[in-house]
């Protein structure tokens, strides 16, 4: 696998109303569908051979929109499921996040991170070109934290390094947040060229599921 495109599901009414959705079947809003369609259009030029998703409805809806340009059906992975809230918090107002309110969850952050890494290893084993992964906020945070903190135990390399002429944004509210990194002109086009250069010319047949 060359690139893993990590996507959080589109907006739902739970997002709008600050509700802890958990595994409840909140569908995408009209805006949520537009968000997914925008990403689908951006990723359409890439050679995608695998789309994996959390089994929760909002993620599956998003994954189907992303998979359509590539003629694929999303593969559902339980390890990409939403962070497991305790039942008394599900469907209630007031969002909880596993790093800020660990007492509201049935699993630890380490367990959450372990299962998302297991899912990524499976995706890496099955994809030969590029893959899309659709999941949830805390799940994606656990994956990105693993990458950014260099948990691969290979010293001497950069995880984060900006390219010339790129834009990064740090938002300072209650605490610093990295909201954009290394955004630059024709970013996705440069990734496409890099993939083609390493893999050679595209084959006449594509791998579809």
Secondary structure, 3 states (H helix, E strand, C coil): CCEEEEEECCCEHHHHCCECCCCCCCCECHHHHHHHHHHHHHHCCCCEEEEEECCCHHHHHHHHHHHHCCCCCCEECHHHCCCCECHHHCCCECCCCCCCCHHHECCCHHHHHHHHHHHHHHHHHHCCCEEEEEECHHHHHHHHHHHHCCCCCCCCCCCCCCCCCCEEEEEECCCEEEEEEEECCCHHHHHHHHHHHHHCCCCCCCCCC
